[in-house]
Amino acid sequence: MLEQKANRSLIVLGTMIVQMGLGTVYTWSLFNQPLVDKFGWQLSAVSTTFSILSLALAVSTLFATKLQAKWGLRRLVAFSGILLGAGLILSSFAPSLWMLYLLAGLIVGYADGTAYITTLSNLMKWFPDKKGLVSGISVGAYGTGSLVFKFVNGAVLSSFGVTQAFLCWGVIAIAMITGGSFLLKEAENTTTSGTVSKQPAGKDFTIKEMLKTKQAYLLFIVFFTACMSGLYLIGLVKDIGTRLVGLDVATASNAVALIAVFNTIGRLVLGGLSDHVGRMKVVSGTLLATAVAVSILSYAHLNFALFFICVAAIAFGFGGNVTVFPAIISDFFGLKNQSANYSVIYQGFGIGALSGSVIASLLGGFMPTFHAITILCLVSFAITLFIKSPAEEAAHAHGVRGNVGRAQHSH
């Protein structure tokens, strides 16, 4: 038992190191202006790199499970770390935008998503009775990597320039992700037996089976809503602060750090909380809080304090939802195929990353987008109040049929 605990502790540590290395991609915004200054590219064109990265990250999760089955977890994560780091190192020599899109966007995003989904799902299989907590630890480490490397990459950029910053970033990413991979151990499917017994139907759904359920589509809507709400704010919070609240650029920039802090806190707090109060209750609360916060941003007379409270609430909820959803998917569809099943629902992240900007361009700015987000949050909130897992639904239907049968027999 002590050996098992020690091994599981090392697996947690390895997962955290890997996830911190992966989370460094969320410092991309630091590189936009230096690249514009060096090459004279348009800012919007350079920032498109991160949209490509986010989309590649989401799409890569669809293929990660098959790669893991072929290569094994440790080898796949180590290769992903080398690929991610190589993409960053080669970006320092990128002569054109399309090469930047290929290297820093497509390759880095694909490697990031592959290691992200597999290490997260593996850790949950090692701790089937604490899925929310360990999901929070793993996804929280990803957020911490983003937070810490805002300072690391920022310091290297200011001291040595964008070329050296890409080189250093790539080397550090390789060291963290491949180094952490040596501490990982692949969970056997038998480790999930304790959780399966807690589920009324005890069924592990394949992707095809999951897609035949209405719950898959309802959960996709909820996850898409949660991601779009958070990602739209994260991408434009500085501009929202200056234009809607009238803050100066330096003060509005503090909101970026505030988002990183509360996003990480939400991941750490709400994951563990979901194990005790129920995951759907956590998601319901975050969606309602987001709807209220976005409504305040839309209609209230904003000042410094009110703006920062709303931003903190949205970031906290977004971090929590990204953490809780992997465990929700395993609750609904079983742990055995959790990685593959979650990868399908996770496409809501990639689509959500683009949808806020698309809605803003179609409807015309912040306010119409805020209204759309509020409506989506309220619809998704309603879904969370009534949705039941397939196992719960089957048990309920069986109970109703049994009651009807007994009533007919008594007559």
Residue, then its C-alpha position, 0 to 999 in steps of 0.5 A: m500500500l505504501e509503495q502504491k501511494a508513493n507511486r501515485s504521488l510520483i504520477v501526480l508530480g509528473t503530471m503537474i510538471v508536464q501540465m505546467g510545461l504545456g500551460t506555457v502556451y498561454t503566454w503567447s500574447l506576450f509575443n505578438q507585439p515583439l513579432v510585429d516590431k521585428f517583422g512589420w506584420q499586422l498585429s491581427a495577423v500575428s495574433t491569429t497564430f494563437s487561434i490556430l494553436s487553440l484549434a489544433l489543440a482541440v482537434s488533436t485530442l480526437f486522435a490522442t487516445k489511438l496514439q496512446a494505445k500504439w505508443g504508450l503514455r510515457r513515450l507519447v508525452a515525451f514525443s509531444g514535449i520534444l515536438l512542442g519544444a521543436g516547434l517553438i525553437l524553429s519559430s525563432f527562425a520562421p521567415s514568414l507568417w505562414m511558417l509561424y502559423l505552421l510551427a507555433g500554431l499547428i505543430v505546437g497546438y497539436a503537441d500540446g493537446t495530445a499531452y494535455i488530454t492523455t495525462l489528465s485522463n490517466l491521472m483520473k484513472w489512478f484516482p477514481d474516487k477523487k476525480g474532481l480533485v485530481s482534475g483540479i490539480s492537473v488543470g490547475a498546474y496547466g493554469t499555473g504554468s501560464l501564470v508563472f511563465k508570463f514572468v519568465n517569458g516576459a523577462v527573457l523577451s525584454s532582456f534578449g529579444v523575441t528570437q532568444a525568447f523562442l529558443c529559451w521557451g522551447v528548451i524549457a518546454i522540452a525539459m519540463i514535459t519530457g522530464g515529467s513524462f519519466l514519472l508517469k505510469e499508465a493506469e490499467n483499466t482495472t483501476t476504474s472498477g471502484t468507480v464503475s460499481k458506484q454507477p447504477a448502470g456501470k457502463d463504459f460508453t464508446i464514442k459511437e454509443m455516447l453520440k447516440t445519447k442526448q446527454a452528449y449534445l446537451l453537455f457539448i452545449v454547456f461546455f461550449t457556452a462555458c468556454m466561449s464566455g471565458l475565452y472571449l473575455i480573456g482575449l479582450v479584457k484589456d480592451i473592454g476595460t479601456r473602452l467600457v470602463g474608461l480605465d487607462v491601459a496600465t490599469a486595464s492590463n492588470a485585469v489580464a493578471l487578475i484573470a490568470v490568478f482567478n482562473t487558476i484558483g477556480r481550477l484548484v477550488l472547484g475541482g475538489l468541491s465538485d467531489h463533495v457537492g456534485r459536479m452539476k451544482v458547481v457548473s450551475g453556479t458558475l454559469l449563473a454567476t457568469a450570466v450575472a457578471v456579463s449582465i452587469l458589464s452590459y447594463a450597469h454603470l461600471n467603475f474600477a471595482l465592479f469591473f474587476i469583480c465581474v472579471a474575477a467571477i467569470a475567470f473563476g467560473f471558466g477555470g472551474n468548468v474546464t476542470v470539472f468537465p473531464a470528471i462529468i464525462s467520466d461520471f456520465f459515460g464511464l472512465k474506461n473511454q474517458s479520454a476519447n469521449y472527452s476529446v469529442i466534447y472538448q471540441g466545444f473549447g476550440i469552437g468556443a475560442l473562435s465563436g466569440s470573435v465571430i459573433a462580435s464581428l457579425l453583431g457589432g462589438f462587445m454589447p451584442t456579444f455580451h447579450a448572446i453570452t448571457i442568453l447562452c449561459l441561462v439556457s445552459f444553466a437550465i440544462t444543468l438543472f434537469i440533465k441526468s446521466p444515462a445510468e440515472e435516467a435508466a434507473h429512473a425509467h426502471g423505477v417508474r415502470g416498476n411503480v406502474g407495474r405494481a399499480q396495475h397488479s394491485h388493480 
